[in-house]
Each structure stands twice: as structure tokens, then as C-alpha cells.
């Protein structure tokens, strides 16, 4: 295998894994945001109900 080809293959792998990691992180971030939002909403409702 030529060094240039190996380097190109390696670079492609790095780009692919980076994109894959970003996709996973985004998926987790969205899920975490949804959980955070529901917790915040229920907490807010709890505060409102507590004042009534």
C-alpha cells in the first residue's frame, strides 16, 4: 500500500469517526434537553401548585 493511500484512508477514518461522535453527542444532547425540559416544566408546575 502506498503511503499516500494509507494517509488518505486514515484521514477518511478520522473524519468518519468524528462525524459519528458528533452525531451521537447531538442525539444525547437532544435527549438530555427533552429530559431537562420536562423536569423544568414539572418543577415549574410544582411551584405554581405550591403557591395556590
mmCIF file as Biopython writes it, N, C-alpha, C and O atoms, coordinates in Angstrom:
data_model
#
loop_
_atom_site.group_PDB
_atom_site.id
_atom_site.type_symbol
_atom_site.label_atom_id
_atom_site.label_alt_id
_atom_site.label_comp_id
_atom_site.label_asym_id
_atom_site.label_entity_id
_atom_site.label_seq_id
_atom_site.pdbx_PDB_ins_code
_atom_site.Cartn_x
_atom_site.Cartn_y
_atom_site.Cartn_z
_atom_site.occupancy
_atom_site.B_iso_or_equiv
_atom_site.auth_seq_id
_atom_site.auth_asym_id
_atom_site.pdbx_PDB_model_num
ATOM 1   N N  . UNK A ? 1  ? 0.846   -1.201 0.000  1.0 0.0 1  A 1 
ATOM 2   C CA . UNK A ? 1  ? 0.000   0.000  0.000  1.0 0.0 1  A 1 
ATOM 3   C C  . UNK A ? 1  ? 0.884   1.255  0.000  1.0 0.0 1  A 1 
ATOM 4   O O  . UNK A ? 1  ? 1.857   1.338  0.750  1.0 0.0 1  A 1 
ATOM 5   N N  . UNK A ? 2  ? 0.542   2.204  -0.830 1.0 0.0 2  A 1 
ATOM 6   C CA . UNK A ? 2  ? 1.311   3.445  -0.906 1.0 0.0 2  A 1 
ATOM 7   C C  . UNK A ? 2  ? 1.052   4.314  0.324  1.0 0.0 2  A 1 
ATOM 8   O O  . UNK A ? 2  ? -0.065  4.326  0.840  1.0 0.0 2  A 1 
ATOM 9   N N  . UNK A ? 3  ? 2.057   5.035  0.797  1.0 0.0 3  A 1 
ATOM 10  C CA . UNK A ? 3  ? 1.889   5.907  1.973  1.0 0.0 3  A 1 
ATOM 11  C C  . UNK A ? 3  ? 0.774   6.933  1.796  1.0 0.0 3  A 1 
ATOM 12  O O  . UNK A ? 3  ? 0.036   7.236  2.734  1.0 0.0 3  A 1 
ATOM 13  N N  . UNK A ? 4  ? 0.661   7.474  0.555  1.0 0.0 4  A 1 
ATOM 14  C CA . UNK A ? 4  ? -0.380  8.489  0.312  1.0 0.0 4  A 1 
ATOM 15  C C  . UNK A ? 4  ? -1.772  7.884  0.475  1.0 0.0 4  A 1 
ATOM 16  O O  . UNK A ? 4  ? -2.672  8.499  1.048  1.0 0.0 4  A 1 
ATOM 17  N N  . UNK A ? 5  ? -1.929  6.654  -0.046 1.0 0.0 5  A 1 
ATOM 18  C CA . UNK A ? 5  ? -3.230  5.982  0.051  1.0 0.0 5  A 1 
ATOM 19  C C  . UNK A ? 5  ? -3.567  5.688  1.509  1.0 0.0 5  A 1 
ATOM 20  O O  . UNK A ? 5  ? -4.699  5.874  1.954  1.0 0.0 5  A 1 
ATOM 21  N N  . UNK A ? 6  ? -2.555  5.225  2.240  1.0 0.0 6  A 1 
ATOM 22  C CA . UNK A ? 6  ? -2.750  4.901  3.655  1.0 0.0 6  A 1 
ATOM 23  C C  . UNK A ? 6  ? -3.157  6.153  4.430  1.0 0.0 6  A 1 
ATOM 24  O O  . UNK A ? 6  ? -4.051  6.122  5.276  1.0 0.0 6  A 1 
ATOM 25  N N  . UNK A ? 7  ? -2.475  7.251  4.115  1.0 0.0 7  A 1 
ATOM 26  C CA . UNK A ? 7  ? -2.757  8.523  4.780  1.0 0.0 7  A 1 
ATOM 27  C C  . UNK A ? 7  ? -4.175  8.987  4.469  1.0 0.0 7  A 1 
ATOM 28  O O  . UNK A ? 7  ? -4.894  9.463  5.348  1.0 0.0 7  A 1 
ATOM 29  N N  . UNK A ? 8  ? -4.566  8.841  3.204  1.0 0.0 8  A 1 
ATOM 30  C CA . UNK A ? 8  ? -5.899  9.268  2.787  1.0 0.0 8  A 1 
ATOM 31  C C  . UNK A ? 8  ? -6.962  8.418  3.483  1.0 0.0 8  A 1 
ATOM 32  O O  . UNK A ? 8  ? -7.989  8.929  3.929  1.0 0.0 8  A 1 
ATOM 33  N N  . UNK A ? 9  ? -6.699  7.119  3.569  1.0 0.0 9  A 1 
ATOM 34  C CA . UNK A ? 9  ? -7.628  6.195  4.218  1.0 0.0 9  A 1 
ATOM 35  C C  . UNK A ? 9  ? -7.762  6.552  5.703  1.0 0.0 9  A 1 
ATOM 36  O O  . UNK A ? 9  ? -8.860  6.579  6.259  1.0 0.0 9  A 1 
ATOM 37  N N  . UNK A ? 10 ? -6.605  6.825  6.327  1.0 0.0 10 A 1 
ATOM 38  C CA . UNK A ? 10 ? -6.569  7.176  7.745  1.0 0.0 10 A 1 
ATOM 39  C C  . UNK A ? 10 ? -7.326  8.484  7.995  1.0 0.0 10 A 1 
ATOM 40  O O  . UNK A ? 10 ? -8.091  8.594  8.953  1.0 0.0 10 A 1 
ATOM 41  N N  . UNK A ? 11 ? -7.102  9.475  7.120  1.0 0.0 11 A 1 
ATOM 42  C CA . UNK A ? 11 ? -7.798  10.759 7.241  1.0 0.0 11 A 1 
ATOM 43  C C  . UNK A ? 11 ? -9.296  10.587 7.105  1.0 0.0 11 A 1 
ATOM 44  O O  . UNK A ? 11 ? -10.069 11.208 7.835  1.0 0.0 11 A 1 
ATOM 45  N N  . UNK A ? 12 ? -9.712  9.736  6.163  1.0 0.0 12 A 1 
ATOM 46  C CA . UNK A ? 12 ? -11.139 9.464  5.972  1.0 0.0 12 A 1 
ATOM 47  C C  . UNK A ? 12 ? -11.739 8.824  7.208  1.0 0.0 12 A 1 
ATOM 48  O O  . UNK A ? 12 ? -12.862 9.143  7.601  1.0 0.0 12 A 1 
ATOM 49  N N  . UNK A ? 13 ? -10.981 7.910  7.825  1.0 0.0 13 A 1 
ATOM 50  C CA . UNK A ? 13 ? -11.454 7.235  9.030  1.0 0.0 13 A 1 
ATOM 51  C C  . UNK A ? 13 ? -11.630 8.232  10.172 1.0 0.0 13 A 1 
ATOM 52  O O  . UNK A ? 13 ? -12.603 8.167  10.923 1.0 0.0 13 A 1 
ATOM 53  N N  . UNK A ? 14 ? -10.671 9.160  10.295 1.0 0.0 14 A 1 
ATOM 54  C CA . UNK A ? 14 ? -10.752 10.187 11.349 1.0 0.0 14 A 1 
ATOM 55  C C  . UNK A ? 14 ? -11.987 11.061 11.136 1.0 0.0 14 A 1 
ATOM 56  O O  . UNK A ? 14 ? -12.733 11.340 12.075 1.0 0.0 14 A 1 
ATOM 57  N N  . UNK A ? 15 ? -12.192 11.487 9.888  1.0 0.0 15 A 1 
ATOM 58  C CA . UNK A ? 15 ? -13.352 12.335 9.582  1.0 0.0 15 A 1 
ATOM 59  C C  . UNK A ? 15 ? -14.642 11.576 9.871  1.0 0.0 15 A 1 
ATOM 60  O O  . UNK A ? 15 ? -15.585 12.135 10.432 1.0 0.0 15 A 1 
ATOM 61  N N  . UNK A ? 16 ? -14.682 10.290 9.483  1.0 0.0 16 A 1 
ATOM 62  C CA . UNK A ? 16 ? -15.884 9.475  9.685  1.0 0.0 16 A 1 
ATOM 63  C C  . UNK A ? 16 ? -16.179 9.303  11.174 1.0 0.0 16 A 1 
ATOM 64  O O  . UNK A ? 16 ? -17.316 9.487  11.609 1.0 0.0 16 A 1 
ATOM 65  N N  . UNK A ? 17 ? -15.150 8.949  11.958 1.0 0.0 17 A 1 
ATOM 66  C CA . UNK A ? 17 ? -15.371 8.734  13.387 1.0 0.0 17 A 1 
ATOM 67  C C  . UNK A ? 17 ? -15.764 10.033 14.082 1.0 0.0 17 A 1 
ATOM 68  O O  . UNK A ? 17 ? -16.571 10.032 15.011 1.0 0.0 17 A 1 
ATOM 69  N N  . UNK A ? 18 ? -15.185 11.142 13.623 1.0 0.0 18 A 1 
ATOM 70  C CA . UNK A ? 18 ? -15.536 12.438 14.214 1.0 0.0 18 A 1 
ATOM 71  C C  . UNK A ? 18 ? -16.998 12.755 13.940 1.0 0.0 18 A 1 
ATOM 72  O O  . UNK A ? 18 ? -17.720 13.198 14.833 1.0 0.0 18 A 1 
ATOM 73  N N  . UNK A ? 19 ? -17.440 12.527 12.692 1.0 0.0 19 A 1 
ATOM 74  C CA . UNK A ? 19 ? -18.837 12.773 12.326 1.0 0.0 19 A 1 
ATOM 75  C C  . UNK A ? 19 ? -19.754 11.858 13.136 1.0 0.0 19 A 1 
ATOM 76  O O  . UNK A ? 19 ? -20.825 12.271 13.582 1.0 0.0 19 A 1 
ATOM 77  N N  . UNK A ? 20 ? -19.320 10.613 13.318 1.0 0.0 20 A 1 
ATOM 78  C CA . UNK A ? 20 ? -20.104 9.634  14.074 1.0 0.0 20 A 1 
ATOM 79  C C  . UNK A ? 20 ? -20.242 10.076 15.531 1.0 0.0 20 A 1 
ATOM 80  O O  . UNK A ? 20 ? -21.329 10.008 16.105 1.0 0.0 20 A 1 
ATOM 81  N N  . UNK A ? 21 ? -19.133 10.529 16.124 1.0 0.0 21 A 1 
ATOM 82  C CA . UNK A ? 21 ? -19.138 11.013 17.508 1.0 0.0 21 A 1 
ATOM 83  C C  . UNK A ? 21 ? -20.053 12.224 17.655 1.0 0.0 21 A 1 
ATOM 84  O O  . UNK A ? 21 ? -20.818 12.319 18.615 1.0 0.0 21 A 1 
ATOM 85  N N  . UNK A ? 22 ? -19.972 13.147 16.701 1.0 0.0 22 A 1 
ATOM 86  C CA . UNK A ? 22 ? -20.814 14.343 16.747 1.0 0.0 22 A 1 
ATOM 87  C C  . UNK A ? 22 ? -22.283 13.946 16.684 1.0 0.0 22 A 1 
ATOM 88  O O  . UNK A ? 22 ? -23.116 14.509 17.393 1.0 0.0 22 A 1 
ATOM 89  N N  . UNK A ? 23 ? -22.599 12.965 15.824 1.0 0.0 23 A 1 
ATOM 90  C CA . UNK A ? 23 ? -23.983 12.504 15.682 1.0 0.0 23 A 1 
ATOM 91  C C  . UNK A ? 23 ? -24.484 11.921 17.002 1.0 0.0 23 A 1 
ATOM 92  O O  . UNK A ? 23 ? -25.604 12.203 17.426 1.0 0.0 23 A 1 
ATOM 93  N N  . UNK A ? 24 ? -23.648 11.108 17.649 1.0 0.0 24 A 1 
ATOM 94  C CA . UNK A ? 24 ? -24.018 10.501 18.937 1.0 0.0 24 A 1 
ATOM 95  C C  . UNK A ? 24 ? -24.193 11.581 20.002 1.0 0.0 24 A 1 
ATOM 96  O O  . UNK A ? 24 ? -25.158 11.562 20.766 1.0 0.0 24 A 1 
ATOM 97  N N  . UNK A ? 25 ? -23.250 12.524 20.044 1.0 0.0 25 A 1 
ATOM 98  C CA . UNK A ? 25 ? -23.316 13.609 21.032 1.0 0.0 25 A 1 
ATOM 99  C C  . UNK A ? 25 ? -24.584 14.433 20.838 1.0 0.0 25 A 1 
ATOM 100 O O  . UNK A ? 25 ? -25.252 14.791 21.808 1.0 0.0 25 A 1 
ATOM 101 N N  . UNK A ? 26 ? -24.913 14.735 19.580 1.0 0.0 26 A 1 
ATOM 102 C CA . UNK A ? 26 ? -26.120 15.505 19.287 1.0 0.0 26 A 1 
ATOM 103 C C  . UNK A ? 26 ? -27.364 14.742 19.715 1.0 0.0 26 A 1 
ATOM 104 O O  . UNK A ? 26 ? -28.294 15.321 20.276 1.0 0.0 26 A 1 
ATOM 105 N N  . UNK A ? 27 ? -27.378 13.436 19.448 1.0 0.0 27 A 1 
ATOM 106 C CA . UNK A ? 27 ? -28.528 12.609 19.820 1.0 0.0 27 A 1 
ATOM 107 C C  . UNK A ? 27 ? -28.722 12.644 21.336 1.0 0.0 27 A 1 
ATOM 108 O O  . UNK A ? 27 ? -29.841 12.791 21.827 1.0 0.0 27 A 1 
ATOM 109 N N  . UNK A ? 28 ? -27.607 12.505 22.073 1.0 0.0 28 A 1 
ATOM 110 C CA . UNK A ? 28 ? -27.673 12.550 23.533 1.0 0.0 28 A 1 
ATOM 111 C C  . UNK A ? 28 ? -28.084 13.931 24.025 1.0 0.0 28 A 1 
ATOM 112 O O  . UNK A ? 28 ? -28.852 14.055 24.979 1.0 0.0 28 A 1 
ATOM 113 N N  . UNK A ? 29 ? -27.567 14.970 23.370 1.0 0.0 29 A 1 
ATOM 114 C CA . UNK A ? 29 ? -27.884 16.344 23.764 1.0 0.0 29 A 1 
ATOM 115 C C  . UNK A ? 29 ? -29.371 16.615 23.597 1.0 0.0 29 A 1 
ATOM 116 O O  . UNK A ? 29 ? -29.994 17.247 24.451 1.0 0.0 29 A 1 
ATOM 117 N N  . UNK A ? 30 ? -29.935 16.137 22.498 1.0 0.0 30 A 1 
ATOM 118 C CA . UNK A ? 30 ? -31.371 16.334 22.250 1.0 0.0 30 A 1 
ATOM 119 C C  . UNK A ? 30 ? -32.177 15.607 23.313 1.0 0.0 30 A 1 
ATOM 120 O O  . UNK A ? 30 ? -33.140 16.149 23.855 1.0 0.0 30 A 1 
ATOM 121 N N  . UNK A ? 31 ? -31.777 14.373 23.609 1.0 0.0 31 A 1 
ATOM 122 C CA . UNK A ? 31 ? -32.488 13.585 24.621 1.0 0.0 31 A 1 
ATOM 123 C C  . UNK A ? 31 ? -32.376 14.257 25.983 1.0 0.0 31 A 1 
ATOM 124 O O  . UNK A ? 31 ? -33.356 14.346 26.724 1.0 0.0 31 A 1 
ATOM 125 N N  . UNK A ? 32 ? -31.173 14.730 26.308 1.0 0.0 32 A 1 
ATOM 126 C CA . UNK A ? 32 ? -30.925 15.400 27.581 1.0 0.0 32 A 1 
ATOM 127 C C  . UNK A ? 32 ? -31.752 16.678 27.676 1.0 0.0 32 A 1 
ATOM 128 O O  . UNK A ? 32 ? -32.292 16.998 28.735 1.0 0.0 32 A 1 
ATOM 129 N N  . UNK A ? 33 ? -31.849 17.407 26.566 1.0 0.0 33 A 1 
ATOM 130 C CA . UNK A ? 33 ? -32.651 18.627 26.511 1.0 0.0 33 A 1 
ATOM 131 C C  . UNK A ? 33 ? -34.112 18.321 26.786 1.0 0.0 33 A 1 
ATOM 132 O O  . UNK A ? 33 ? -34.766 19.048 27.533 1.0 0.0 33 A 1 
ATOM 133 N N  . UNK A ? 34 ? -34.633 17.251 26.190 1.0 0.0 34 A 1 
ATOM 134 C CA . UNK A ? 34 ? -36.034 16.876 26.403 1.0 0.0 34 A 1 
ATOM 135 C C  . UNK A ? 34 ? -36.280 16.540 27.864 1.0 0.0 34 A 1 
ATOM 136 O O  . UNK A ? 34 ? -37.284 16.954 28.443 1.0 0.0 34 A 1 
ATOM 137 N N  . UNK A ? 35 ? -35.356 15.782 28.462 1.0 0.0 35 A 1 
ATOM 138 C CA . UNK A ? 35 ? -35.485 15.421 29.878 1.0 0.0 35 A 1 
ATOM 139 C C  . UNK A ? 35 ? -35.447 16.685 30.734 1.0 0.0 35 A 1 
ATOM 140 O O  . UNK A ? 35 ? -36.267 16.865 31.635 1.0 0.0 35 A 1 
ATOM 141 N N  . UNK A ? 36 ? -34.488 17.552 30.440 1.0 0.0 36 A 1 
ATOM 142 C CA . UNK A ? 36 ? -34.343 18.811 31.166 1.0 0.0 36 A 1 
ATOM 143 C C  . UNK A ? 36 ? -35.610 19.644 31.074 1.0 0.0 36 A 1 
ATOM 144 O O  . UNK A ? 36 ? -36.067 20.220 32.062 1.0 0.0 36 A 1 
ATOM 145 N N  . UNK A ? 37 ? -36.173 19.698 29.863 1.0 0.0 37 A 1 
ATOM 146 C CA . UNK A ? 37 ? -37.363 20.499 29.617 1.0 0.0 37 A 1 
ATOM 147 C C  . UNK A ? 37 ? -38.539 19.964 30.433 1.0 0.0 37 A 1 
ATOM 148 O O  . UNK A ? 37 ? -39.259 20.739 31.064 1.0 0.0 37 A 1 
ATOM 149 N N  . UNK A ? 38 ? -38.740 18.641 30.426 1.0 0.0 38 A 1 
ATOM 150 C CA . UNK A ? 38 ? -39.856 18.055 31.172 1.0 0.0 38 A 1 
ATOM 151 C C  . UNK A ? 38 ? -39.657 18.266 32.669 1.0 0.0 38 A 1 
ATOM 152 O O  . UNK A ? 38 ? -40.614 18.548 33.390 1.0 0.0 38 A 1 
ATOM 153 N N  . UNK A ? 39 ? -38.420 18.132 33.137 1.0 0.0 39 A 1 
ATOM 154 C CA . UNK A ? 39 ? -38.130 18.351 34.560 1.0 0.0 39 A 1 
ATOM 155 C C  . UNK A ? 39 ? -38.425 19.797 34.925 1.0 0.0 39 A 1 
ATOM 156 O O  . UNK A ? 39 ? -39.021 20.078 35.965 1.0 0.0 39 A 1 
ATOM 157 N N  . UNK A ? 40 ? -38.002 20.711 34.059 1.0 0.0 40 A 1 
ATOM 158 C CA . UNK A ? 40 ? -38.215 22.131 34.316 1.0 0.0 40 A 1 
ATOM 159 C C  . UNK A ? 40 ? -39.710 22.450 34.325 1.0 0.0 40 A 1 
ATOM 160 O O  . UNK A ? 40 ? -40.184 23.201 35.178 1.0 0.0 40 A 1 
ATOM 161 N N  . UNK A ? 41 ? -40.454 21.875 33.370 1.0 0.0 41 A 1 
ATOM 162 C CA . UNK A ? 41 ? -41.890 22.135 33.290 1.0 0.0 41 A 1 
ATOM 163 C C  . UNK A ? 41 ? -42.609 21.589 34.525 1.0 0.0 41 A 1 
ATOM 164 O O  . UNK A ? 41 ? -43.448 22.273 35.111 1.0 0.0 41 A 1 
ATOM 165 N N  . UNK A ? 42 ? -42.277 20.351 34.920 1.0 0.0 42 A 1 
ATOM 166 C CA . UNK A ? 42 ? -42.933 19.762 36.086 1.0 0.0 42 A 1 
ATOM 167 C C  . UNK A ? 42 ? -42.541 20.522 37.348 1.0 0.0 42 A 1 
ATOM 168 O O  . UNK A ? 42 ? -43.366 20.715 38.240 1.0 0.0 42 A 1 
ATOM 169 N N  . UNK A ? 43 ? -41.276 20.955 37.424 1.0 0.0 43 A 1 
ATOM 170 C CA . UNK A ? 43 ? -40.817 21.744 38.561 1.0 0.0 43 A 1 
ATOM 171 C C  . UNK A ? 43 ? -41.548 23.073 38.629 1.0 0.0 43 A 1 
ATOM 172 O O  . UNK A ? 43 ? -41.925 23.529 39.708 1.0 0.0 43 A 1 
ATOM 173 N N  . UNK A ? 44 ? -41.747 23.691 37.470 1.0 0.0 44 A 1 
ATOM 174 C CA . UNK A ? 44 ? -42.454 24.964 37.378 1.0 0.0 44 A 1 
ATOM 175 C C  . UNK A ? 44 ? -43.907 24.784 37.806 1.0 0.0 44 A 1 
ATOM 176 O O  . UNK A ? 44 ? -44.449 25.609 38.541 1.0 0.0 44 A 1 
ATOM 177 N N  . UNK A ? 45 ? -44.541 23.695 37.341 1.0 0.0 45 A 1 
ATOM 178 C CA . UNK A ? 45 ? -45.929 23.407 37.729 1.0 0.0 45 A 1 
ATOM 179 C C  . UNK A ? 45 ? -46.012 23.164 39.232 1.0 0.0 45 A 1 
ATOM 180 O O  . UNK A ? 45 ? -46.963 23.584 39.891 1.0 0.0 45 A 1 
ATOM 181 N N  . UNK A ? 46 ? -44.997 22.477 39.763 1.0 0.0 46 A 1 
ATOM 182 C CA . UNK A ? 46 ? -44.959 22.219 41.202 1.0 0.0 46 A 1 
ATOM 183 C C  . UNK A ? 46 ? -44.897 23.518 41.987 1.0 0.0 46 A 1 
ATOM 184 O O  . UNK A ? 46 ? -45.545 23.647 43.026 1.0 0.0 46 A 1 
ATOM 185 N N  . UNK A ? 47 ? -44.117 24.490 41.496 1.0 0.0 47 A 1 
ATOM 186 C CA . UNK A ? 47 ? -44.012 25.796 42.154 1.0 0.0 47 A 1 
ATOM 187 C C  . UNK A ? 47 ? -45.360 26.502 42.111 1.0 0.0 47 A 1 
ATOM 188 O O  . UNK A ? 47 ? -45.797 27.084 43.104 1.0 0.0 47 A 1 
ATOM 189 N N  . UNK A ? 48 ? -46.021 26.447 40.945 1.0 0.0 48 A 1 
ATOM 190 C CA . UNK A ? 48 ? -47.329 27.107 40.796 1.0 0.0 48 A 1 
ATOM 191 C C  . UNK A ? 48 ? -48.350 26.458 41.733 1.0 0.0 48 A 1 
ATOM 192 O O  . UNK A ? 48 ? -49.094 27.148 42.430 1.0 0.0 48 A 1 
ATOM 193 N N  . UNK A ? 49 ? -48.375 25.119 41.737 1.0 0.0 49 A 1 
ATOM 194 C CA . UNK A ? 49 ? -49.338 24.419 42.598 1.0 0.0 49 A 1 
ATOM 195 C C  . UNK A ? 49 ? -49.025 24.662 44.075 1.0 0.0 49 A 1 
ATOM 196 O O  . UNK A ? 49 ? -49.930 24.711 44.908 1.0 0.0 49 A 1 
ATOM 197 N N  . UNK A ? 50 ? -47.749 24.810 44.388 1.0 0.0 50 A 1 
ATOM 198 C CA . UNK A ? 50 ? -47.350 25.077 45.767 1.0 0.0 50 A 1 
ATOM 199 C C  . UNK A ? 50 ? -47.832 26.436 46.245 1.0 0.0 50 A 1 
ATOM 200 O O  . UNK A ? 50 ? -48.117 26.605 47.431 1.0 0.0 50 A 1 
ATOM 201 N N  . UNK A ? 51 ? -47.931 27.422 45.331 1.0 0.0 51 A 1 
ATOM 202 C CA . UNK A ? 51 ? -48.353 28.770 45.709 1.0 0.0 51 A 1 
ATOM 203 C C  . UNK A ? 51 ? -49.863 28.885 45.813 1.0 0.0 51 A 1 
ATOM 204 O O  . UNK A ? 51 ? -50.382 29.768 46.497 1.0 0.0 51 A 1 
ATOM 205 N N  . UNK A ? 52 ? -50.577 27.973 45.120 1.0 0.0 52 A 1 
ATOM 206 C CA . UNK A ? 52 ? -52.047 28.062 45.152 1.0 0.0 52 A 1 
ATOM 207 C C  . UNK A ? 52 ? -52.542 27.522 46.491 1.0 0.0 52 A 1 
ATOM 208 O O  . UNK A ? 52 ? -53.748 27.500 46.739 1.0 0.0 52 A 1 
#
